[in-house]
Amino acid sequence: MKNSGPLVLRMVMIVLILGVALVLPVTAENPPPWWPSDVPYITDVPTPTQAEGMAYREVYTTPTTQVEGMAYREVYTTPTTQVEGMAYREVYTTPTTQAEGYIRVSSTPSGATAIVDEYQRLSTPDIFTVPADRYHTVQVQLYGYQPYSQSVLVKSGQTAIVSASLVKNAPVMGGLTISSIPSGADIYIDGNYRGETASTIGGLSPGTHTLSLRKAGYHDASSTISITAGSVTSRSITLQKYQPKPAVGSIEVISDPPGALTYLDGNFQGTTHNGNPFDITGVAPGTHTVRLELADYQPVSKTVTVPDGGISRVVVIMTKKIPPVIPDTTGQAYISSSPTGADVYLDNAYKGITPLSLSDIPAGSHAVLLQMSGFTDWKGTTQVTAGQSVTLSGTLTEVPTTTTTTKAGTVGMGVVTGVLSLVAALGIARWKKE
């Protein structure tokens, strides 16, 4: 019992030390009492902007493989203390809850290619599942027929109906040469983008068509044009500039590479062009969100403020996605022609009319054929690289027309000469008789 006092004192000291270790905050400035004084103590985990040389990955979902009608959100991985040589694992997102609707597309004749927002493709008749409470653009294309385009509003849980009566191409087509003041306006014929002014557009069926011009900073110009078989109609339009405080503005969108799907506040607008801005006109002044999506590239969202009567410009250099665990084996192509409106064949398969954006093309060399009535075929090849986008443009040469006026003129003169000779002979015979 004589030595029990020091033993109790030691036990009390141990309890006090443990209590202090549990109560005191653990930081680099205040390590626990039991931490060796000659060993640095660090608990702060640096953020991505603080950790020099620390790698972290931004992981995005792939639009081309998403479930139909379901939106995916962008998710970023959070950095942790990285052990040298240790790789981060791929992180994939799960679909967020979003209202859905449907678009039932049929065509006469059936078997045409229906395209929603220039992305989803099915053969008619069929039903698309799409995000609801927004506008979608439906295109219907079939070789030998004029393209069809319609914009529809899809409500949650409801089905929008699109019934396309396709117009068969005439044996002899016509064309349109369109210019504007100022130049550089986007050209839409029957709702389909056909290039920018000044341009010549071929492959138009004879009859009436709706022509629309759009340019940032100017009011849209729409008119009806008449196309004649075998001839090219010329039209020049002067655009009206926004007056002060017109209660509308415009957005110019440029992307590298081109062909990116463009959305304004969730509504599909079209695809970015090669060589000139994609114009979104008639936008209400204020703050808007512009989103660009392109297969194999990270989606980009930009917040822009559109001034009343002014123009906001969005320029985006698309960033390739981080290679997935399974390497991508497809790429994209943006195909244009002069004149526009040529039929596009990729490896002998009909794909649509120029200008045209194509995705999910197997990597490698592909044969491209451009055809238009009244022009010689254009043939070329393009090399598609996995995960990348390539641009291709072909110039078609007009077929010389065969002149038949000489033969017709010769026949006509022969008839006239024969008639005159007959009249002269009759006159002479009558004179001799008298």
C-alpha positions in Angstrom: 0.0 0.0 0.0 3.0 2.3 0.4 3.5 2.4 -3.4 -0.2 2.9 -4.4 0.0 6.7 -4.4 2.4 7.0 -7.3 0.4 4.4 -9.3 -2.9 6.3 -8.8 -1.1 9.5 -9.8 0.1 7.9 -13.1 -3.4 6.7 -13.9 -4.9 10.1 -13.3 -2.3 11.7 -15.7 -3.0 9.1 -18.4 -6.7 9.9 -18.2 -6.1 13.6 -18.4 -3.8 13.3 -21.4 -6.4 11.1 -23.2 -9.2 13.6 -22.3 -7.2 16.5 -23.7 -6.5 14.6 -26.9 -10.2 14.0 -27.5 -11.3 17.6 -26.7 -8.7 19.7 -28.4 -9.2 20.4 -32.1 -6.9 18.5 -34.4 -5.1 20.9 -36.7 -1.7 21.5 -38.1 -1.2 24.2 -35.4 -2.7 22.1 -32.6 -1.7 18.4 -33.0 -2.7 15.9 -30.4 -0.5 15.7 -27.3 0.7 12.3 -28.2 2.0 13.3 -31.6 5.8 13.2 -31.8 7.2 16.8 -31.8 9.8 16.0 -34.5 7.2 14.7 -37.0 5.2 17.3 -39.1 1.5 17.0 -38.7 -0.8 18.0 -41.6 -4.5 17.5 -41.9 -5.6 20.1 -44.4 -6.6 18.6 -47.7 -5.9 21.1 -50.6 -8.6 22.1 -53.0 -8.2 21.6 -56.8 -6.9 25.1 -57.2 -4.5 24.8 -54.2 -2.8 21.4 -54.9 0.0 22.0 -57.2 0.5 19.1 -59.5 -2.5 17.2 -58.1 -4.5 15.5 -60.8 -8.3 15.3 -60.7 -10.8 14.4 -63.4 -13.9 16.0 -64.7 -16.3 13.2 -65.8 -19.2 13.9 -68.1 -21.9 11.8 -69.4 -22.0 10.8 -73.1 -25.1 12.3 -74.9 -24.9 9.7 -77.7 -25.4 6.8 -75.2 -27.9 8.3 -72.9 -31.3 6.8 -72.3 -33.9 8.2 -74.6 -35.6 11.2 -73.1 -33.5 11.3 -69.9 -31.2 14.1 -69.1 -27.9 13.6 -67.5 -26.2 16.0 -65.2 -22.5 16.8 -65.1 -20.6 15.4 -62.2 -17.1 16.3 -61.1 -14.9 14.1 -59.0 -13.4 15.5 -55.8 -9.6 15.3 -55.5 -8.1 13.3 -52.7 -4.5 12.9 -51.6 -3.1 11.2 -54.5 -0.5 8.4 -54.2 2.0 8.7 -57.1 1.1 6.2 -59.8 -2.4 5.7 -58.5 -5.1 6.1 -61.2 -8.6 7.6 -60.6 -11.5 5.4 -61.4 -14.1 6.4 -63.9 -17.2 8.0 -62.4 -20.5 7.9 -64.3 -23.6 9.7 -63.4 -27.1 8.4 -63.0 -30.0 10.1 -64.8 -31.8 12.8 -63.1 -35.6 12.9 -62.8 -37.0 14.8 -65.7 -40.5 15.1 -67.2 -40.9 13.3 -70.5 -43.1 13.5 -73.5 -43.4 11.8 -76.9 -43.4 12.6 -80.6 -45.1 10.2 -83.0 -43.7 10.7 -86.5 -45.3 9.2 -89.6 -44.7 10.0 -93.3 -46.2 9.4 -96.7 -44.5 7.3 -98.0 -43.2 5.5 -94.9 -39.7 4.3 -94.4 -38.2 7.8 -94.2 -35.6 8.9 -91.8 -37.0 11.0 -88.9 -34.6 13.2 -87.0 -35.4 15.0 -83.7 -33.2 17.9 -82.8 -30.6 16.7 -85.4 -29.6 13.9 -83.0 -32.1 11.1 -82.5 -32.8 9.1 -85.7 -35.6 6.6 -86.4 -37.4 5.2 -89.4 -41.1 6.3 -89.9 -43.5 5.5 -88.4 -42.0 5.5 -84.9 -42.2 7.3 -81.5 -39.5 9.4 -79.9 -39.1 9.9 -76.1 -37.9 13.4 -75.4 -37.6 15.9 -72.6 -41.0 17.6 -72.0 -42.2 21.2 -71.8 -39.9 22.5 -74.5 -39.8 22.8 -78.3 -38.2 20.2 -80.6 -37.4 20.2 -84.3 -38.5 17.3 -86.3 -37.0 16.6 -89.8 -38.1 13.9 -92.2 -35.9 12.9 -95.1 -36.2 10.3 -97.9 -34.1 9.9 -101.0 -35.9 11.3 -104.0 -38.2 13.6 -101.9 -38.0 17.1 -100.6 -37.0 17.4 -97.0 -39.6 18.2 -94.4 -39.2 20.2 -91.2 -41.6 21.1 -88.3 -41.2 22.5 -84.8 -43.4 21.0 -82.0 -44.0 21.7 -78.4 -44.0 18.6 -76.2 -46.0 18.6 -72.9 -45.2 16.3 -70.0 -46.7 12.8 -70.5 -48.4 13.8 -73.8 -47.7 12.8 -77.4 -47.1 15.4 -80.2 -48.1 14.2 -83.7 -46.0 14.9 -86.8 -47.4 13.7 -90.1 -45.2 14.5 -93.1 -46.6 14.3 -96.6 -43.3 14.2 -98.6 -43.2 15.9 -102.0 -41.5 13.8 -104.7 -38.6 15.4 -106.6 -39.5 16.5 -110.1 -37.6 15.0 -113.0 -36.0 18.4 -113.6 -35.3 20.5 -110.5 -34.7 24.2 -110.1 -32.4 26.4 -108.0 -32.2 29.7 -106.2 -29.5 32.3 -106.0 -30.1 34.4 -102.9 -28.2 37.5 -101.7 -28.9 40.0 -98.9 -27.9 43.4 -97.6 -25.9 42.9 -95.5 -24.5 39.5 -96.4 -23.9 36.7 -94.1 -27.5 35.9 -93.2 -28.6 32.3 -92.5 -30.8 30.9 -95.2 -33.7 28.6 -94.4 -35.9 27.1 -97.1 -39.1 25.4 -95.8 -37.5 25.4 -92.4 -34.3 23.7 -93.4 -31.0 25.4 -93.1 -29.3 25.8 -96.5 -26.2 28.0 -95.9 -25.6 31.8 -95.7 -26.0 34.6 -98.2 -24.8 35.0 -100.8 -25.3 31.4 -102.0 -26.8 29.3 -104.7 -29.1 26.5 -103.6 -29.9 23.6 -105.9 -32.1 20.6 -105.8 -35.4 22.5 -105.2 -38.6 21.1 -106.6 -40.6 23.3 -109.0 -43.3 25.3 -107.2 -43.6 27.6 -104.2 -41.3 27.5 -101.2 -40.9 29.5 -98.0 -37.7 31.5 -97.8 -36.4 32.9 -94.4 -33.3 34.9 -93.7 -31.9 35.4 -90.2 -29.0 37.6 -89.1 -28.1 38.8 -85.6 -29.0 42.5 -85.2 -31.7 42.4 -87.9 -35.3 41.4 -88.1 -36.1 38.1 -89.8 -37.2 38.4 -93.4 -39.6 35.8 -94.8 -41.2 35.5 -98.3 -42.6 33.0 -100.7 -40.5 32.1 -103.8 -41.5 30.3 -107.0 -39.0 27.8 -108.4 -39.1 26.9 -112.1 -37.8 23.6 -113.4 -34.5 23.8 -115.2 -33.8 27.4 -114.2 -32.3 29.3 -111.3 -34.4 32.0 -109.6 -32.5 35.1 -108.3 -33.6 37.0 -105.2 -32.0 39.9 -103.2 -33.4 41.0 -99.9 -32.5 44.0 -97.8 -32.7 43.2 -94.1 -34.2 45.7 -91.6 -31.8 46.6 -88.7 -33.1 46.7 -85.2 -34.4 50.1 -84.2 -33.5 51.5 -80.7 -35.3 49.6 -78.0 -37.0 47.0 -80.2 -37.6 44.7 -77.2 -35.6 41.9 -78.9 -31.9 41.0 -79.2 -29.7 38.3 -80.9 -27.1 35.8 -80.1 -24.3 34.6 -82.4 -22.9 31.2 -81.6 -19.6 29.8 -82.9 -18.0 26.5 -81.9 -14.8 24.7 -82.8 -15.4 22.1 -84.2 -18.7 23.0 -85.9 -21.9 21.0 -85.9 -22.6 21.3 -82.1 -26.2 21.0 -81.0 -27.3 24.4 -79.7 -30.0 25.0 -77.1 -31.4 28.3 -75.8 -32.9 27.9 -72.3 -33.4 24.2 -73.0 -35.1 24.6 -76.4 -33.2 23.3 -79.5 -32.2 25.9 -82.0 -30.0 24.2 -84.5 -26.4 23.3 -85.1 -23.3 25.6 -85.3 -22.0 26.3 -88.8 -18.7 25.9 -90.4 -17.1 29.3 -91.2 -19.9 31.6 -90.0 -21.9 32.2 -86.8 -25.1 30.4 -86.0 -27.6 33.3 -85.5 -30.4 33.1 -82.9 -32.7 36.0 -83.5 -35.8 37.5 -81.8 -34.4 36.8 -78.3 -36.0 38.6 -75.3 -33.6 41.0 -73.6 -32.1 39.6 -70.4 -30.2 36.6 -69.1 -30.3 33.3 -71.0 -28.5 30.0 -71.0 -26.8 28.7 -74.2 -25.8 25.0 -74.1 -23.7 23.3 -76.7 -23.4 19.5 -77.1 -21.3 17.5 -79.5 -20.6 13.8 -79.5 -17.2 12.9 -77.9 -16.9 16.5 -76.5 -17.7 17.9 -73.1 -21.1 19.8 -73.1 -20.7 23.5 -72.4 -23.2 25.8 -70.8 -22.8 29.6 -71.0 -24.9 32.3 -69.3 -25.3 35.3 -71.6 -27.0 38.7 -71.2 -28.8 39.9 -74.3 -29.1 43.7 -74.5 -32.2 45.2 -76.0 -31.5 45.6 -79.7 -28.0 44.3 -79.3 -26.0 41.2 -80.0 -24.3 38.7 -77.6 -21.6 36.4 -78.9 -20.9 32.9 -77.6 -17.6 31.4 -78.8 -16.7 27.9 -77.5 -13.7 25.8 -78.2 -15.1 22.3 -77.4 -13.0 20.1 -75.1 -12.7 16.4 -75.8 -14.1 14.1 -73.2 -11.7 12.1 -71.1 -11.3 8.7 -72.8 -13.7 6.2 -71.2 -12.6 2.7 -70.1 -13.8 1.3 -73.4 -12.0 3.4 -76.1 -14.3 5.3 -78.5 -14.2 3.9 -82.1 -16.4 6.5 -83.8 -16.0 10.1 -84.9 -18.1 13.0 -86.5 -18.2 14.7 -89.9 -19.5 18.1 -91.1 -20.2 17.9 -94.8 -21.1 20.9 -97.0 -21.3 21.7 -100.7 -21.4 24.5 -103.2 -24.2 24.9 -104.2 -25.9 23.6 -101.0 -28.8 21.1 -101.1 -26.8 18.2 -102.5 -27.7 14.6 -101.6 -25.0 13.0 -99.3 -24.0 9.4 -99.6 -21.5 7.9 -97.1 -20.2 4.5 -98.2 -23.1 4.3 -100.7 -25.7 4.9 -97.9 -28.0 7.9 -98.2 -27.5 10.3 -95.2 -29.3 13.5 -96.0 -28.7 16.9 -97.8 -25.9 19.4 -97.3 -25.0 21.1 -95.0 -25.1 18.0 -92.8 -23.6 16.9 -89.5 -23.1 13.2 -89.0 -22.0 11.4 -85.8 -21.1 7.9 -84.8 -19.1 7.3 -87.9 -16.7 4.3 -87.5 -13.1 5.4 -87.5 -11.3 4.9 -90.8 -11.5 5.9 -94.5 -15.0 6.6 -95.9 -16.2 7.3 -99.5 -18.4 10.4 -99.8 -20.6 11.1 -102.8 -22.5 14.3 -103.4 -25.3 14.4 -106.0 -27.6 17.1 -107.4 -29.9 17.3 -110.4 -28.2 19.3 -113.1 -24.7 18.9 -111.7 -21.9 16.4 -112.1 -21.4 14.1 -109.1 -18.7 15.0 -106.6 -16.7 12.1 -105.2 -14.2 12.2 -102.4 -12.9 10.4 -99.3 -12.6 11.4 -95.7 -10.5 10.0 -92.9 -12.4 9.8 -89.6 -10.5 9.6 -86.4 -12.0 8.1 -83.3 -13.3 10.8 -80.9 -12.7 13.7 -83.3 -14.6 15.8 -85.9 -13.7 16.3 -89.5 -15.0 18.8 -92.0 -15.5 18.1 -95.8 -16.7 20.4 -98.5 -17.3 19.6 -102.2 -17.9 21.9 -105.2 -20.3 20.6 -107.8 -20.0 21.5 -111.5 -23.1 22.4 -113.5 -23.8 20.1 -116.4 -23.6 22.0 -119.7 -27.1 22.2 -121.2 -27.6 20.7 -124.7 -28.6 23.4 -127.2 -31.4 22.4 -129.5 -32.2 25.9 -130.9 -30.0 25.4 -133.9 -31.8 22.3 -135.1 -35.1 23.8 -134.4 -34.1 26.9 -136.2 -32.9 24.9 -139.2 -36.2 23.0 -139.4 -38.1 26.3 -139.1 -36.2 28.0 -141.9 -36.7 24.9 -144.1 -40.4 25.1 -143.6 -40.5 28.8 -144.4 -38.3 28.4 -147.5 -40.5 25.6 -148.7 -43.7 27.6 -148.2 -42.2 30.6 -150.0 -41.0 28.4 -152.9 -44.5 26.9 -153.2 -46.1 30.4 -153.3 -43.6 31.5 -155.9 -44.2 28.5 -158.1 -48.0 28.9 -157.9 -47.6 32.6 -158.8 -45.4 31.9 -161.8 -47.8 29.2 -163.0 -50.8 31.5 -162.8 -48.9 34.3 -164.6 -48.1 31.9 -167.5 -51.7 30.8 -167.7 -52.9 34.4 -168.0 
